[in-house]
Amino acid sequence: MPCKVTPDLMPFPVRYGDDRVELVWDRDQPFFICPVDGAKMEWVQAAYGEPPPGRRLVPAGFDDNGRPWYHAVALINGVKVAGKVGSLGGAAVPLNGKEEIREHYQVL
């Protein structure tokens, strides 16, 4: 699930709908970080949950029904905030303790 993680914040909070889920990294379980390789990947503009034509999105996980999530960032008050995009009609990003849908965003 896309989120921001810092070493000093354990457990780290992740937004799932309007619920706040506390995740604790178990060192015996896999934890994947998606390094962005500028030679092979780029952030591109997208909107309304539609993938940009001719682009292959980087998977970021799956929802409860097995549909894929993809990495997204949305601009909020001048700051790029990590989120996810899938079947929501936009990018879901954490804002003010809830998951907000942004119609315009970038995808990886």
N, C-alpha and C positions, 0 to 999 in steps of 0.2 A: 504494500500500500504506500503510495507516495507520501512523504512527509519530510519535515526538517528534523534533524537529529543533532544534538550537541552532546559531547562527552559528559558534561556536568549535569545533564538533565536526565535522570533515571528515576522512575520510569518516564518515558517520553510520551506526551499526549498526541493522539491521532484522532482526527474528526471522522466520524462515520455517520452520515446523515446529521441529525441534531444531537447525537450521542458523542460523548467524549470517552474514548477508550484509552486506558493506560496500558502501554506495552512495556514489558521489561525484557531486555535482551538476555536470553539464556545462552551462555557461551557455547553450549553443546548443540545449539540449533543454528541452522544457516541464517545469515543476515546478509542481504544483498544490497550493495551500493552500486548505482548505475553511473559509472564515470562517463562523462560526455567527451567523446573523441571528435574534436573539431574537424578532423580530416574526413570523417565518415558520417557525422551527425550534425544537424543544425536545428535551431529553434525556428519554426515558421509560423506565420499568422494563420489562424483558423477561427471559425465562428460557428455557433449554433450546433455543436456536436458533430459537424461534418469534417471528415479528414480532407486535408488539402489534396487537390487532384494530382495524381502522379507521385504521391509520397507514401512511404511505408513507415508507419508509426512505431515507436519503441514501446513494447508491452511493459506494463507496470503492475500487473496482478489481475485478479478476477473478482467480480461481485458475487453475491450469494447465489445467483442463478447461473454462474459460469461464464457470464459475458465479460470480455476483456476490458480492463482499464488501461489507459495510456498516460504517459507523463505530460503534464501541462503546467504552465505558469500564467498567472493573470496579474495585471498591474492594479495595485490597490494603493491609493494615496502616494503614487510615485515609486512604490516598492514592488518588485517581482515576488510573488508569493507562490510557492510550489503547491500543486494540486493534481487533480486527476480528471480525465475526460473519458466518457464511455457513452452510455445510452441516456444521458441526462439532459441533452439539448444545450450543453455548454460545459465549461470547466467548473468543477467543484473545488473551492478553496476555503480554508478556515478563515473566518472573520467574526470578531466579537463573540467568540464562544460557540459559533454555529458554522455549519457548512453552507456557503453561499454559492449560487450558480452565476457565473459570469459568461455572458454571451460571446464576448471577444477575448481571445487569449492566444497563447503560442503553444505549440505541441512540439515534441522532440521526435 
